[in-house]
Structures are given as structure tokens and as C-alpha cells.
Amino acid sequence: MRSTTGWLAHGSTELRKTSIPRRDLRRDDLAVRVDHCGVCHTDLHALRSHHGDGPLVPGHEFTGVVTETGPDVTGFRVGDPVAVGNIVDSCGTCVACASGQENFCREFPTLTYGGTDRHDGTPTLGAFSREYVVRDRFAYPLPEGLDPAAAAPLMCAGITVWEPLRALGVGPGSRVAVSGLGGLGHLAVKFAVALGAEVSVVSRSADRAADAARLGAHDLVDSTDPDAMAAARDRFDVLIDTIPVAHDVGPYLGLVAVDGTLSHLGYLGSITVDAMDLLVGRKKLSSAGSGGRPATAAMLDFCAAHGVTADVEVLPSARVADALDRLGRNDVRYRFVLDLSDLD
């Protein structure tokens, strides 16, 4: 075993800097020096629900540099900049994995933290740490020109919205709405605009209109204004719902056009849907989580070609508690990223 320094959860309210274990490199492993790691709502939820039932180190969207490779690795060399997301392994043999949709692995993908290693059964510990050891298939070359800090959130927030946008065929002529203008939502807007769609933001905060316009949105629909919602009824081919808390999806389905789709991404708990909201117009409700290896690689190439990265606020990792507290209060535009260099 090897070790590194990271931020380990103590209860549901505190992270402490301590030594954490990493496995010795297997034949197809990379050791990555973690330089930047995004802070996701999932991290906040994991901490709030953690009660000492096993070790927890959050962090699952990160960039860094390869420092060592296993003997069978051919696609990476020491010194290569890389990006890693929230999936670090899968069975590799099921129908989903064989089609490049490791995110839908029938045995469930191995998550960057909170998962179980497929070989030795140990819990995976995340990237709020200075080093991560990962199977080479689940690391991606970081394209030249992408800022490593601003690229880190692409590996969770970015791929989560990229996957449905591409699966639903968004492109020139598409009418896309994004509900919720946060970590996922602002990237959904940027992607949809870059894909050539006409994009609107749906928000209960009308004062976000200027920010929506800066991101490239055509307009903002105030979800608290009944007249505005009525005027937008049946308007959108695709609605990307990134709202991270429980909410009624009915009003948002009302904005979806005939044969259109609402992709529900932000809230992972139970939802209730009135069948009539789907029946009127053959509307579809879908969801997705992360993306497979081909889609993730394609997303990074697209981002490099179109200059798409997250809007980030970078903090030293010693201020992780501040980042989590402010994230809980929605006080960020639009993604916190931790600089892990202070763990040296």
C-alpha cells in the first residue's frame, strides 16, 4: 500500500486533513497527482448522510498529472495532464459496457468514492486528496488549452448534461430549456449554445436574466410568474432539469413540446408524475447519470474545440468547509474547485 494526504470525513459536519491509503499500482493503473477537484452537490449530500459508517473522502471530478504508470499502460506517460470523473471502473463485459455506456453497467459502475473496488473489496476514497490511483481506461487526456481548474467540473457536471443533450440530438434548430442555473445548469446552457440550439433558462430568480444572457441564453422564463410559464407552454424540444432539490416536475413538463423530452438530472430522490402531464403531447420523461468512456472523451474534445469550461471559484483545499457551507447556501457562481497543492 501507498499513502497520500486527503480530507477525511468525521461525522457529517467535518473534514480533517489526514493520511489516507492508496493501493499499489496494478498493471493497468495510473498514479495521478490531483491538482484541482470540483465540489459537487453530491459531496454535500454524502457528507450530510455520513454517520461514521466507513471512511469517506469526497471528490469525483478532478484534473492532475500522471506521476507513475503500471507496466501494461501504453496510452499515458509520466507528466501527462489528465482528467478523471465519477466512474473509475465497470464490469467491462455487459451489454452497456460493450456499447461504451459504462455509466449504465449492469453490475453498477465503481464510483470514485463511496464505491467498492472490484478487485480487493476496499472502499474507494475520493479526490479531495493529493493522489489518486485509477485504472487507465477511466482516465482521459486533458486537451491542450483547457484550464485544469475550470475543466475539473466537466468530469461530473459537464458529462451529466452532455450525455442527454447528445442522446436527444440537440443541434441547430433545437429549442432547449435549462431549469436551474447552477453547477450543472450553467454548463448545460454553454453546451446547448455551442451545439447551435436556441436556449432559454427557466428560473425562479428573475435577476439571473443577465447571467443567462452572458452564458448565451436567448431569454429567461420566470418560473414563479404564471403568465410567463403559460406563454412558454409546449415551447421546448428538450428541457434539461438540473434543480438539485425535490420539486414538482409537472410545470416543467408543461413547457415541453409535443414529442419533446424532459431530462431530469439534478435531484436523485423520488418524484411523483401525473400521467396526464405526459399524455398531453406524447411528452417523455428521462434521466441519465454521468456518461460512458466514448462520450466523455468526445465531450472533452468538444470543449477544447469550442472553448467550453465551467465558471469556477478556486479555493485552497484548506477552505473546503467554506466551500461546502457556501454550496449549501447556493452562494457560488457556478462551481467551487479545490486547489490541492496545499496538501504538499
Secondary structure as the mmCIF struct_conf table of DSSP 4:
data_model
#
loop_
_struct_conf.conf_type_id
_struct_conf.id
_struct_conf.beg_label_comp_id
_struct_conf.beg_label_asym_id
_struct_conf.beg_label_seq_id
_struct_conf.end_label_comp_id
_struct_conf.end_label_asym_id
_struct_conf.end_label_seq_id
STRN STRN1 ARG A 2 HIS A 10
TURN_TY1_P TURN_TY1_P1 GLY A 11 THR A 13
STRN STRN2 GLU A 14 ARG A 22
HELX_LH_PP_P HELX_LH_PP_P1 ARG A 23 LEU A 25
TURN_TY1_P TURN_TY1_P2 ARG A 27 ASP A 28
STRN STRN3 ASP A 29 VAL A 39
HELX_RH_AL_P HELX_RH_AL_P1 HIS A 41 ARG A 48
TURN_TY1_P TURN_TY1_P3 SER A 49 SER A 49
BEND BEND1 HIS A 51 GLY A 54
STRN STRN4 PHE A 62 THR A 69
TURN_TY1_P TURN_TY1_P4 PRO A 71 ASP A 72
BEND BEND2 GLY A 75 GLY A 75
TURN_TY1_P TURN_TY1_P5 VAL A 78 GLY A 79
STRN STRN5 PRO A 81 VAL A 84
BEND BEND3 ASN A 86 ASN A 86
STRN STRN6 ILE A 87 ASP A 89
BEND BEND4 GLY A 92 GLY A 92
BEND BEND5 CYS A 94 CYS A 94
HELX_RH_AL_P HELX_RH_AL_P2 VAL A 95 ALA A 98
TURN_TY1_P TURN_TY1_P6 SER A 99 GLY A 100
HELX_RH_3T_P HELX_RH_3T_P1 GLU A 102 PHE A 104
TURN_TY1_P TURN_TY1_P7 ARG A 106 GLU A 107
HELX_LH_PP_P HELX_LH_PP_P2 PRO A 109 PRO A 109
STRN STRN7 THR A 110 LEU A 111
BEND BEND6 THR A 112 GLY A 115
STRN STRN8 THR A 116 THR A 116
TURN_TY1_P TURN_TY1_P8 ARG A 118 ASP A 120
HELX_LH_PP_P HELX_LH_PP_P3 THR A 122 THR A 122
STRN STRN9 PRO A 123 PRO A 123
HELX_LH_PP_P HELX_LH_PP_P4 THR A 124 THR A 124
BEND BEND7 ALA A 127 PHE A 128
STRN STRN10 SER A 129 SER A 129
BEND BEND8 ARG A 130 ARG A 130
STRN STRN11 GLU A 131 ARG A 135
HELX_RH_3T_P HELX_RH_3T_P2 ASP A 136 PHE A 138
STRN STRN12 ALA A 139 PRO A 141
TURN_TY1_P TURN_TY1_P9 GLU A 144 GLY A 145
BEND BEND9 LEU A 146 LEU A 146
HELX_RH_AL_P HELX_RH_AL_P3 PRO A 148 ALA A 151
HELX_RH_3T_P HELX_RH_3T_P3 ALA A 152 MET A 155
TURN_TY1_P TURN_TY1_P10 CYS A 156 CYS A 156
HELX_RH_AL_P HELX_RH_AL_P4 ALA A 157 ALA A 167
TURN_TY1_P TURN_TY1_P11 LEU A 168 GLY A 169
TURN_TY1_P TURN_TY1_P12 PRO A 172 GLY A 173
STRN STRN13 ARG A 175 SER A 179
BEND BEND10 GLY A 182 GLY A 182
HELX_RH_AL_P HELX_RH_AL_P5 GLY A 183 ALA A 194
TURN_TY1_P TURN_TY1_P13 LEU A 195 GLY A 196
STRN STRN14 GLU A 198 SER A 203
BEND BEND11 ARG A 204 ARG A 204
HELX_RH_3T_P HELX_RH_3T_P4 ALA A 206 ARG A 208
HELX_RH_AL_P HELX_RH_AL_P6 ALA A 209 ARG A 214
TURN_TY1_P TURN_TY1_P14 LEU A 215 GLY A 216
BEND BEND12 HIS A 218 HIS A 218
STRN STRN15 ASP A 219 ASP A 222
TURN_TY1_P TURN_TY1_P15 SER A 223 THR A 224
HELX_RH_AL_P HELX_RH_AL_P7 PRO A 226 ALA A 231
TURN_TY1_P TURN_TY1_P16 ALA A 232 ASP A 234
STRN STRN16 PHE A 236 ASP A 241
BEND BEND13 VAL A 245 VAL A 245
HELX_RH_AL_P HELX_RH_AL_P8 GLY A 250 LEU A 253
TURN_TY1_P TURN_TY1_P17 GLY A 254 LEU A 255
STRN STRN17 VAL A 256 HIS A 264
BEND BEND14 GLY A 266 GLY A 266
BEND BEND15 GLY A 269 GLY A 269
HELX_RH_AL_P HELX_RH_AL_P9 ALA A 275 LEU A 279
TURN_TY1_P TURN_TY1_P18 VAL A 280 ARG A 282
STRN STRN18 LYS A 284 SER A 287
BEND BEND16 SER A 290 SER A 290
HELX_RH_AL_P HELX_RH_AL_P10 ARG A 293 HIS A 306
TURN_TY1_P TURN_TY1_P19 GLY A 307 GLY A 307
STRN STRN19 VAL A 312 PRO A 316
HELX_RH_3T_P HELX_RH_3T_P5 SER A 317 ARG A 319
HELX_RH_AL_P HELX_RH_AL_P11 VAL A 320 GLY A 328
TURN_TY1_P TURN_TY1_P20 ARG A 329 ASN A 330
BEND BEND17 ARG A 333 TYR A 334
STRN STRN20 ARG A 335 ASP A 339
HELX_RH_3T_P HELX_RH_3T_P6 LEU A 340 LEU A 343
#
